[in-house]
Amino acid sequence: MKYANTEKTAVITLDPRTQQEWTVPRGHRFWREWGIDKAEQEGRIDESETMASTGGADGGAIAG
């Protein structure tokens, strides 16, 4: 499970039943039902890839 963006307004995770990848926005009922809220409180959500990158003069932003 990881944040989908630097604002931490969504999480990328797997559906517990189907194991399909979902992006769940903050406030969606799955945030609570799938335990994302508890994982967040416990610090078990990885940073988004743009947050985890380190880099040069642009502060690590990914060009594209």
N, C-alpha and C positions, 0 to 999 in steps of 0.2 A: 504494500500500500504506500502510495506517495502522493504528495500534493500535485495538482495538475498545473498550478501557476504560482507565481511569487506572492500573490495576494492571499493565498491559502483559502480561496473561496470554493474549491472543489478538490476532490480526491479521486485518484485512479485506483481502483481495487477490483477484486474478483467477486462475482456473484457467488455467494456461499453454496447455492444449489447447483448451478450450471457451470461454474468456473469460467464464465465468460467475463471479459474485461469490461468494466463500466466506469464512466466518469460521473461521480455523484456530487451535485452541487450542495453547498452548505445550506441547510434548511430543509432539504428533501427528507422525506420520512425514512429513507434507507440510512441516512446519517445516524439515526438512533437504532433502527432495527438491525443493522449490520454491525453495530458496535464501533462505528467510526468515532463517535463522540468519546467513548472510553479510551480508544487507542490514542486519540489526540491528547486527552488529559494525561495519559501515561507516557507521552512522548514517543510513541511507536510508529509515527508516520514519517516516512522519509521526505526530505526536501525535494522540491521539483528539480528537474534536471538543469533548468536555467539558474536555480539558486545554488546548486551544488557545483556548478562549473566555476573555475577560476581562470583568470586569463590576463590578457594584455591591457592595453590602454583604454579599451572600451569597458573595462570592469567585468569582463567575462560574458558579455552579451553574445548571443549566438546570431550571426548574420544569416540572412536568408530571405 
